[in-house]
Amino acid sequence: MDPVIEKKSNLGIVLALMAGYSMVYMDKSMVSTAVIPIAQEFNLDAGQTGLIMSFFFLGYSLMQIPGGWLADKIGAKKVLMLSLGIISLFSFAFGMVSSLMLFVVIRFFAGIGHGGYPPSVTKAVASNFQLDKRTFIQSIILSTSGIGGILAFTLGTNLINAQWRYGYIGLGLLFLISMILVAIFVPKDAASDASVSAKKIPFSQVISNRNVLVLFVAMLLLNFLLYGNMSWLPTVLAQKFGLSITHIGYLLAFNAVFQTVATMFAGVLLSKLFLGKEKIFILTATVLSAILVIGFVLSTNLVFSMIALILVSMISVSAFTAIFTLPHKLMDQSIIGSSIGIINTGGTLGGFLAPLILGQLIKVGGGSFTMSFGFMAVASILCGLTVVFGLKKGAE
């Protein structure tokens, strides 16, 4: 293939995958703002709104491993399009119902749709890019966590502020557009590894791999912090500082900008300065995140709290990027989808458990967020220790 044509083709793949990932993260972030007017309209307490957020991650968790396995077997593109189509359908549905049970059920099935996307993206990256480029490409795609946050806390927040149902109609349309982009730009054979690897690695060997299991636990622990933060930040800022939804949205969008930059920068650091030193990078990032999240929750000054929050977001997402890109260095390409599916199941289980556990800790604490954020800090440190003492040689 002509180098110029190949470069344009690769750019199209990256942009299409980034578009879908942006919507995935927009959906994850936007619900934490949407539950504020939903809770007011339907008289829901912290435990009930926690259910809405948690059941999304239950569906997400259940589909991670099947989604990764399907990406390895039938191809990344098919799973990507199916995932985006399902999420679009249930985004529209969420904006049309009016009961706690339906909110929970619909978010569960939206989570099922989300479950196939991350492992399929990783599979598409492994199938279309050389090994030495995959960590950087994956980190660029993961930077959409910040882009999705920006969209959630600007476009999404303004739609929610007008009427929360509008937010989910808009979200459904954006997912449809993302599905069309994947259809146009991602190659049909993106997940075909028949010509890449002649050896057959059984799924039982993948799911029992020590490094896969260690990274599963690490993602579970780190996501207590990441998704706990994502789920409760709007509520914390609203209650602690008396901010409106619109003001909260702009502050969190500002935070997401720094998060986006940090993810891209982490990819450069991991490809260059910390190549072979990922354990040190992850431990340092998780310990610093724990210290900063405690500083955030104890602060009564909005400016200091926002500085701590921005630093938490930048450093914790760097740790996430390091963990998420490690399989490209540790796993065979033919099983990369299954490996990421298993590892990210740990992350999504953290996303399922975090709102439930933190919601209950907030209730036990009489509305105080200190216990819940302390729990997140401990989980972050345990994540770093798990990687340092659990990961086998090869990612020192």
Phi, psi and omega per residue, in radians:
M1 nan 2.457 3.084
D2 -1.023 2.321 -3.082
P3 -0.972 -0.661 -3.139
V4 -1.175 -0.753 3.125
I5 -1.132 -0.737 3.135
E6 -1.086 -0.713 3.137
K7 -1.097 -0.747 3.113
K8 -1.140 -0.689 3.118
S9 -1.102 -0.794 3.126
N10 -1.104 -0.685 3.102
L11 -1.100 -0.710 3.108
G12 -1.083 -0.731 3.113
I13 -1.067 -0.854 -3.106
V14 -1.070 -0.805 -3.114
L15 -1.131 -0.692 3.119
A16 -1.132 -0.769 3.121
L17 -1.151 -0.651 3.100
M18 -1.145 -0.673 3.134
A19 -1.062 -0.829 3.123
G20 -1.119 -0.741 3.135
Y21 -1.140 -0.624 3.094
S22 -1.043 -0.740 3.131
M23 -1.186 -0.670 3.101
V24 -1.030 -0.802 -3.135
Y25 -1.308 -0.532 3.053
M26 -1.071 -0.761 3.127
D27 -1.089 -0.821 -3.131
K28 -1.051 -0.712 -3.079
S29 -1.361 -0.665 -2.995
M30 -1.161 -0.564 -3.073
V31 -1.128 -0.527 -3.134
S32 -1.163 -0.471 3.040
T33 -1.467 -0.691 -3.099
A34 -1.089 -0.569 -3.095
V35 -1.190 -0.295 3.115
I36 -1.156 -0.982 3.071
P37 -1.195 -0.522 3.101
I38 -1.131 -0.772 3.120
A39 -1.081 -0.698 3.119
Q40 -1.174 -0.754 -3.091
E41 -1.193 -0.639 -3.043
F42 -1.967 0.240 3.067
N43 0.943 0.914 -3.142
L44 -1.706 2.487 3.090
D45 -1.624 -3.122 -3.072
A46 -1.079 -0.632 3.122
G47 -1.146 -0.683 -3.128
Q48 -1.257 -0.723 3.082
T49 -1.182 -0.549 3.046
G50 -1.083 -0.626 3.085
L51 -1.075 -0.757 -3.137
I52 -1.030 -0.771 -3.127
M53 -1.282 -0.644 -3.057
S54 -1.277 -0.678 -3.102
F55 -1.205 -0.440 2.975
F56 -1.020 -0.802 -3.104
F57 -1.304 -0.397 3.033
L58 -1.149 -0.835 3.083
G59 -1.071 -0.751 3.114
Y60 -0.994 -0.822 -3.113
S61 -1.117 -0.762 -3.094
L62 -1.122 -0.467 -3.051
M63 -1.690 -0.175 -3.083
Q64 -1.030 -0.910 -3.088
I65 -1.196 -0.847 3.056
P66 -1.031 -0.655 3.134
G67 -1.112 -0.755 3.104
G68 -1.156 -0.713 3.113
W69 -1.110 -0.754 3.112
L70 -1.101 -0.704 3.119
A71 -1.061 -0.669 3.093
D72 -1.201 -0.593 -3.016
K73 -1.571 -0.799 -3.013
I74 -1.926 -0.126 3.109
G75 1.922 2.518 -3.079
A76 -1.120 -0.731 -3.017
K77 -1.061 -0.753 -3.130
K78 -1.082 -0.747 -3.123
V79 -1.231 -0.670 3.101
L80 -1.033 -0.831 -3.108
M81 -1.185 -0.706 3.098
L82 -1.080 -0.757 -3.141
S83 -1.065 -0.860 -3.107
L84 -1.129 -0.639 3.107
G85 -1.128 -0.749 3.128
I86 -1.121 -0.788 -3.122
I87 -1.094 -0.718 3.126
S88 -1.032 -0.831 -3.125
L89 -1.015 -0.827 -3.077
F90 -1.391 -0.300 2.979
S91 -1.184 -0.802 3.067
F92 -1.032 -0.749 -3.093
A93 -1.118 -0.676 -3.123
F94 -1.064 -0.605 -3.131
G95 -1.354 0.003 -3.058
M96 -2.022 -0.100 -3.049
V97 -1.849 2.959 -3.002
S98 -2.527 0.600 3.085
S99 -2.514 2.647 -3.105
L100 -1.012 -0.768 -3.107
M101 -1.039 -0.780 -3.135
L102 -1.218 -0.649 3.061
F103 -0.998 -0.807 -3.102
V104 -1.150 -0.825 -3.105
V105 -1.106 -0.772 -3.113
I106 -1.154 -0.725 3.104
R107 -1.161 -0.535 3.051
F108 -1.066 -0.836 -3.117
F109 -1.263 -0.513 3.001
A110 -1.093 -0.679 3.093
G111 -1.110 -0.639 3.056
I112 -1.015 -0.768 3.104
G113 -1.097 -0.754 3.140
H114 -1.081 -0.586 -3.010
G115 -1.022 -0.521 -3.114
G116 -1.465 -0.213 -2.991
Y117 -1.331 -0.927 -3.085
P118 -1.011 -0.851 -3.138
P119 -1.145 -0.543 3.128
S120 -1.234 -0.627 3.063
V121 -1.110 -0.805 3.127
T122 -1.069 -0.698 3.094
K123 -1.099 -0.755 3.121
A124 -1.094 -0.687 3.099
V125 -1.125 -0.801 -3.127
A126 -1.121 -0.548 -3.081
S127 -1.437 -0.378 -2.996
N128 -2.013 -0.118 -3.076
F129 -2.310 2.609 3.103
Q130 -1.159 2.685 -3.058
L131 -0.959 -0.729 -3.066
D132 -1.238 -0.184 -3.138
K133 -1.822 -0.187 -2.954
R134 -1.192 -0.712 -3.136
T135 -1.064 -0.786 -3.129
F136 -1.170 -0.786 3.126
I137 -1.064 -0.770 3.139
Q138 -1.096 -0.697 -3.138
S139 -1.175 -0.639 3.079
I140 -1.080 -0.763 3.129
I141 -1.154 -0.705 3.123
L142 -1.168 -0.361 3.116
S143 -1.093 -0.261 3.112
T144 -1.186 -0.179 3.016
S145 -1.025 -0.693 3.087
G146 -1.276 -0.707 3.113
I147 -1.088 -0.745 3.081
G148 -1.075 -0.667 3.085
G149 -1.132 -0.722 3.108
I150 -1.048 -0.811 3.125
L151 -1.111 -0.711 -3.121
A152 -1.118 -0.702 -3.024
F153 -1.653 0.053 3.005
T154 -2.028 -1.360 3.125
L155 -1.011 -0.901 -3.101
G156 -1.075 -0.818 -3.107
T157 -1.104 -0.701 3.134
N158 -1.172 -0.668 3.063
L159 -1.147 -0.743 3.125
I160 -1.133 -0.681 -3.140
N161 -1.104 -0.605 3.086
A162 -1.296 -0.824 3.100
Q163 -2.998 2.073 -3.006
W164 -0.997 -0.492 -3.139
R165 -1.154 -0.557 3.120
Y166 -1.067 -0.617 -3.133
G167 -1.018 -0.683 -3.083
Y168 -1.458 -0.409 2.981
I169 -1.187 -0.800 3.095
G170 -1.083 -0.714 -3.139
L171 -1.100 -0.747 3.112
G172 -1.039 -0.700 3.114
L173 -1.147 -0.713 -3.141
L174 -1.147 -0.634 3.072
F175 -1.141 -0.654 3.084
L176 -1.092 -0.745 3.108
I177 -1.085 -0.733 3.130
S178 -1.093 -0.687 3.121
M179 -1.094 -0.689 3.109
I180 -1.123 -0.716 3.118
L181 -1.099 -0.723 3.088
V182 -1.104 -0.730 3.132
A183 -1.048 -0.644 -3.085
I184 -1.389 -0.771 -2.908
F185 -1.788 -0.454 -3.104
V186 -1.494 2.196 -3.110
P187 -1.058 2.573 -3.119
K188 -1.107 -0.577 -3.079
D189 -1.677 0.415 -3.035
A190 -1.025 -0.501 -3.066
A191 -1.882 0.171 -3.111
S192 -1.425 2.023 -3.098
D193 -1.962 0.205 -3.094
A194 -1.036 -0.655 -3.118
S195 -1.568 -0.119 -3.089
V196 -1.633 -0.718 -3.079
S197 -2.334 2.117 -3.104
A198 -1.450 -0.397 -3.087
K199 -1.443 2.549 3.135
K200 -1.817 2.125 3.121
I201 -1.874 1.997 -3.096
P202 -1.137 2.603 -3.110
F203 -1.066 -0.585 3.134
S204 -1.059 -0.576 3.115
Q205 -1.282 -0.579 3.108
V206 -1.177 -0.833 -3.033
I207 -1.275 -0.274 3.099
S208 -1.798 0.036 3.134
N209 -1.133 2.262 -3.063
R210 -1.004 -0.826 -3.105
N211 -1.130 -0.653 3.088
V212 -1.073 -0.773 -3.112
L213 -1.199 -0.691 3.113
V214 -1.100 -0.806 3.137
L215 -1.180 -0.532 3.021
F216 -1.017 -0.876 -3.125
V217 -1.150 -0.716 -3.132
A218 -1.082 -0.737 3.122
M219 -1.171 -0.661 3.081
L220 -1.011 -0.864 -3.100
L221 -1.176 -0.763 -3.122
L222 -1.131 -0.598 -3.099
N223 -1.348 -0.230 2.914
F224 -1.047 -0.667 3.106
L225 -1.337 -0.902 -3.041
L226 -1.089 -0.871 -3.084
Y227 -1.440 -0.474 3.022
G228 -1.105 -0.767 3.078
N229 -1.050 -0.868 -3.100
M230 -1.073 -0.709 -3.050
S231 -1.258 -0.637 -2.975
W232 -1.925 -0.127 -3.112
L233 -0.989 -0.851 3.134
P234 -1.002 -0.711 -3.140
T235 -1.165 -0.733 3.115
V236 -1.045 -0.852 -3.113
L237 -1.148 -0.629 3.137
A238 -1.182 -0.783 -3.058
Q239 -1.400 -0.669 -3.038
K240 -1.358 -0.657 -3.044
F241 -2.062 0.052 3.073
G242 1.115 0.576 -3.105
L243 -1.481 2.638 3.078
S244 -1.391 2.885 3.126
I245 -1.032 -0.721 -3.128
T246 -1.096 -0.814 3.133
H247 -1.134 -0.691 3.093
I248 -1.070 -0.754 -3.140
G249 -1.018 -0.778 -3.121
Y250 -1.197 -0.669 3.098
L251 -1.122 -0.751 -3.127
L252 -1.272 -0.516 3.045
A253 -1.159 -0.719 3.083
F254 -1.052 -0.756 3.088
N255 -1.070 -0.696 -3.104
A256 -1.156 -0.512 3.094
V257 -1.060 -0.823 3.127
F258 -1.139 -0.619 3.112
Q259 -1.100 -0.711 3.118
T260 -1.086 -0.822 3.137
V261 -1.088 -0.718 -3.109
A262 -1.107 -0.671 -3.136
T263 -1.137 -0.766 3.102
M264 -1.109 -0.765 -3.128
F265 -1.132 -0.630 3.111
A266 -1.085 -0.673 3.104
G267 -1.060 -0.705 3.108
V268 -1.158 -0.810 -3.138
L269 -1.057 -0.751 -3.093
L270 -1.249 -0.468 3.132
S271 -1.451 -0.402 -3.045
K272 -2.071 -1.385 -2.974
L273 -1.153 -0.693 -3.060
F274 -1.868 0.376 3.075
L275 -1.103 2.069 -3.071
G276 1.495 -0.041 3.138
K277 -2.137 0.595 -3.053
E278 -1.115 -0.583 -3.137
K279 -1.058 -0.825 3.139
I280 -1.076 -0.755 3.139
F281 -1.030 -0.834 -3.080
I282 -1.177 -0.783 -3.135
L283 -1.080 -0.801 3.134
T284 -1.045 -0.788 -3.110
A285 -1.135 -0.706 -3.091
T286 -1.263 -0.623 3.104
V287 -1.191 -0.784 3.100
L288 -1.077 -0.698 3.120
S289 -1.073 -0.716 3.137
A290 -1.094 -0.779 3.135
I291 -1.087 -0.766 -3.084
L292 -1.221 -0.609 -3.123
V293 -1.220 -0.553 3.041
I294 -1.185 -0.733 3.087
G295 -1.058 -0.683 3.133
F296 -1.095 -0.846 -3.029
V297 -1.287 -0.482 -3.128
L298 -1.477 -0.324 -3.093
S299 -1.269 2.477 3.050
T300 -1.938 0.116 3.130
N301 -1.851 2.154 -3.050
L302 -1.057 -0.741 -3.114
V303 -1.111 -0.832 3.121
F304 -1.085 -0.722 3.133
S305 -1.059 -0.728 -3.134
M306 -1.201 -0.648 3.086
I307 -1.105 -0.799 3.112
A308 -1.083 -0.720 -3.135
L309 -1.105 -0.776 3.134
I310 -1.075 -0.755 3.125
L311 -1.164 -0.700 3.068
V312 -1.020 -0.823 -3.106
S313 -1.083 -0.788 -3.100
M314 -1.150 -0.766 -3.051
I315 -1.347 -0.736 -3.122
S316 -1.185 -0.638 3.123
V317 -1.240 -0.443 3.040
S318 -1.182 -0.712 3.068
A319 -1.107 -0.733 3.098
F320 -1.041 -0.792 3.138
T321 -1.053 -0.736 3.132
A322 -1.081 -0.778 -3.128
I323 -1.192 -0.741 -3.047
F324 -1.213 -0.520 -3.116
T325 -1.580 -0.210 -3.139
L326 -0.998 -0.679 3.137
P327 -0.975 -0.503 3.085
H328 -1.091 -0.479 -3.123
K329 -1.631 -0.346 -3.008
L330 -1.909 -0.396 -2.983
M331 -1.976 2.656 3.026
D332 -1.194 2.490 -3.099
Q333 -1.014 -0.571 -3.061
S334 -1.180 -0.334 -3.125
I335 -2.082 0.260 -3.054
I336 -1.115 -0.655 3.125
G337 -1.113 -0.812 3.123
S338 -1.115 -0.719 -3.137
S339 -1.075 -0.844 3.127
I340 -1.135 -0.639 3.101
G341 -1.027 -0.760 3.125
I342 -1.190 -0.856 -3.110
I343 -1.056 -0.794 -3.105
N344 -1.271 -0.300 3.001
T345 -1.068 -0.657 3.055
G346 -1.046 -0.759 3.120
G347 -1.089 -0.771 -3.103
T348 -1.284 -0.511 3.011
L349 -1.123 -0.653 3.035
G350 -1.075 -0.704 3.089
G351 -1.140 -0.582 3.093
F352 -1.244 -0.793 -3.055
L353 -1.351 -0.573 -3.040
A354 -0.995 -0.936 -3.130
P355 -1.076 -0.651 3.124
L356 -1.134 -0.920 -3.105
I357 -1.111 -0.816 -3.102
L358 -1.178 -0.637 3.087
G359 -1.057 -0.727 3.124
Q360 -1.223 -0.663 3.107
L361 -1.145 -0.608 3.083
I362 -1.152 -0.726 3.114
K363 -1.136 -0.773 3.121
V364 -1.092 -0.632 -3.133
G365 -1.421 0.133 3.101
G366 1.175 0.560 3.138
G367 1.685 -0.126 3.103
S368 -1.371 2.525 -3.127
F369 -1.717 0.031 -3.043
T370 -1.101 -0.817 -3.128
M371 -1.098 -0.744 -3.075
S372 -1.171 -0.720 3.136
F373 -1.298 -0.481 3.013
G374 -1.130 -0.693 3.078
F375 -1.058 -0.753 3.124
M376 -1.088 -0.673 -3.140
A377 -1.139 -0.766 3.120
V378 -1.092 -0.747 3.134
A379 -1.069 -0.667 3.137
S380 -1.096 -0.799 3.134
I381 -1.119 -0.729 3.121
L382 -1.083 -0.577 3.084
C383 -1.043 -0.885 -3.137
G384 -1.053 -0.742 3.137
L385 -1.143 -0.641 3.114
T386 -1.066 -0.774 3.130
V387 -1.145 -0.809 -3.079
V388 -1.082 -0.801 -3.036
F389 -1.663 -0.206 -3.075
G390 -1.823 -0.554 -3.021
L391 -1.269 2.378 3.119
K392 -1.281 2.853 -3.139
K393 -1.011 2.433 -3.093
G394 2.319 -0.364 3.062
A395 -2.377 0.987 -3.074
E396 -1.319 nan nan
